Amino acid sequence: MDISGSILLPARREDIELHTADGLTLVGELSLPANRDPVATIIALHPLPTAGGFMDSHIIRKAAARLPALADIAVLRFNFRGVTSPRGTSDGTFGEGIAERLDLAAAVGFVTERGLPHVWLVGWSFGTEVVVKYGLEHTVDGVILLSPPLRRTTDAELAAWAGSGKRMVALIPEFDDFLRPAEAAVKFAAVPEVEFVAVEGAKHLWVGENQTRRVLTEIVLRLNPRALPLAESWQD
């Protein structure tokens, strides 16, 4: 079968709960390779809750559906505080990218407790704001920023990543609604080691199978390049 749309490839999937330092329970899912240990781990941070972002936002859902099988990558996805999806509703209310610091900490604590390897933070839109603001507080290999608006993050918070030893990859759509490549290049100059990827023809929401494959390929290129090129079909 062709791998596209809502195809769900084999994996060990577990409904999980995260517990924050301020007493909230967040709902999520951990997806692991079906028959092997993962070689790397993604914590996926979804787009803006007040604009419909949740753990099933399509790039994050497809990463969890495909990457455990195609690239031996574990994917943890969850609803930020106050967010609802078919998995359920996380406690609390939207924290404007500030209280979500505790949500990120709970997620990192979970994968650390599970002993999952080579953890990367993958943020999309609002999720990138949480990553840039608070990702340096955690032991992770690197971060991947999809469509970063850089609206809730300060210049100083971004510049703090320079020399951190953590890899930073920024995927900037050519036709982004908030931050396009020319302006983004100026902003990210504060982090000389950033892996800056301007994606021709892309938009903020990465709509379409070609854009989905491009994003997933960029992720796998950093976490497990031996799995490339990603298969486009699957046999049971």
N, C-alpha and C positions, 0 to 999 in steps of 0.2 A: 504494500500500500504506500501511496505517496505521503510524505510527512508534510502536512500543511494544516492550516486552520486549527481546529480544536482536537487534533489527534493526540491521544494520550499513550505514550510509550511505556513499556514495563518499568516498574520501580517499586521499591518498598516505600509506601506512603503512610505517614502517621500523623493523625491530628494531635497537635501539641498545644500546650498553654505556656505562656511566658508570665513571669511574676515580677512586677516592677518594684523598685525600692520605695515607692509611695503607695504600695498596697493594691495595685490594680492587677487584673488578670487579662492578658491579651491572647486572642485566639490565633492559631496559625497552623502550618503544615510543614513537616520535614519530609523531603523526598530524597531517597538514597538509591544508588544503583541496585538492581534487583539481586544480583548474585556475587557482587564484589564489594570490597571496601572502596570508598571514594578516594580519589587522589587530591581533591581540593573541594572547597566549600564556599558557597555564596550565601550571604545574608542579603535578601532583596528588600529594598525600602521603597514603598510605592508612592505614586504621585499624590497631589494635594487632595486631602479628604473632602474639603468643601467644594471641590470641582469634580467629584465623583471618583477620586482615586481610592483603590483598595487592593487587597492582596491578589485579586483576580484581574487587575489591569493587564492587558493582553500580553505585553512583553514578559512580565513577571510570571504570569500563568503558563506561558509557552516555555519559558526557561525551566520551570519545574516539571512540565510535561515531557520535555525532550532531553535535557542535558544529563540527567542521571544515566539514561540509556546510551546516548550518543557519545558522551565524553567523560563518564565516570565522575561527574561532579555532583556533590550534594547541594540541594537548594532548600534553604529555610526561608519561607515567606510568611508574613503575618499582617494582621490589621493593626495599624497604629491605634492609640487610645481613642475611643468613641466611634470607631469605624465598623460598619456592618458589611458582611459578604455572606454568600451561602454557607460558609464555614461557621458563621455566628457573629456576635458583636463583642468587640473588646470593651472593657470597662472604661469609664472616664469620658472626658470631652476633649475636643481638639485643643492642642496646646500651643498653636502658633509657631511650631518649630522649636519651642523652648522646652516644654515638658517632655517632648518626644526624645530628648536626651536620655531619659530614663528608660524609654522603650528600646532604644538602641542598646543600652547597657544590658537590659534583660536578655536581648537576643544574643549578644556576644557571650554573656554568661552561660546561656543554654548550650551553645555549640562548644564552648570550652569544657563544660561539664561532661558533654558527650564524647569529648576527645576527638572531634572532627578536625581534619588536617587543613592547613594552608587556607586560612579564612580570608575572603575578600568581601568588602561591602560594595554592593551594586545598588546605587540610588538612581531613581528616575524622577526628574523634575523636582517636586518638593522633597522627595527622598534624598536628592543630592544636597539640599540645604542642610539636612540633618547630618549627612556624612561629612561635609566640609566643616561644619561647626564643631562636631564632637568626635569624629573618627580618630583623631590623634590621641584620644584618651585610651584607646584600646589596642591590644596586640593583634594586629591584622597584617597580612602580607601587602595588601594594597586596596585601592578603591577604584571603581569604575563609575563615572558620572555620565548619565544619559540625559541629554537636553538640560544642562544646568542653567537655571534662570539667574543665579547669583543675586537674588533679591533680598533674601533674609540673612545672607552671610556678608560679613564685612571684608574690606580689603585686607585687614590685618589677619582675620581668620583664614583667608585663603593663603596669604603669604607665609603663614606659620608652617605650611606643609613643605616649604623649601628646605632641603637638607634633612628631612625627617627620616629618611631611609625607607619610607613606605612608597610604593609605586602609586602613581596617580594617572589614570587614563580618562580623558575627557572626549566624549563623542558629541560633536556639535552639528546639528542639522543645518544644511544650507538655507532652508526656509523656516527656521525656528521662529516661533511667535514671540520669544522673549530675548534671546541672545544668539545672534548669528556669528558665523566664524570670524569676521573681521574684528568685531568688538570683543569677542571671546578671546582672540589671540592677544589682545592688549591686556585683558584682565589676567589671563593665565601666565603672562610673562613674569608674574611675581613668583611662579614656581618653575624655574628653568628646566627641571628634569621631567615636567609633565609630558605624557605621551598624548599629543594633541591630534585628534582625528576629525577633520572636517568632512562631512558625509554629503556628497553631491545628491541633490534631488530629495533629500529627506526633510521631514517636517517634525514638529515637536512630539507628535504622538506615534511616530514610526509605524504608520498604517501600511498594511500590505505585506504579503509573504516575503518579498524581496528585502524589505527593510527589517523584518523580523530576523531573517537569516543573516543579514549583515550584522545586526546587534549581537546575536548569539555567536557568530563567528569571531567577532572582536573579543567577546568574553573568553571563549575557549582558547583563542590565540595567546592570552595571558595566563590562563590557569592550567591548560593541558594541550599544548599545541600539537602533540602527537596524534590527537583525535581529529585533526583537520585533514582534508575538508570534511565538513559535516555531511553525513549521509542524507539524501533526499528521499529515500524510500526505506521501508522496513519489512522484513519477513518474520512472521511469528515462528 
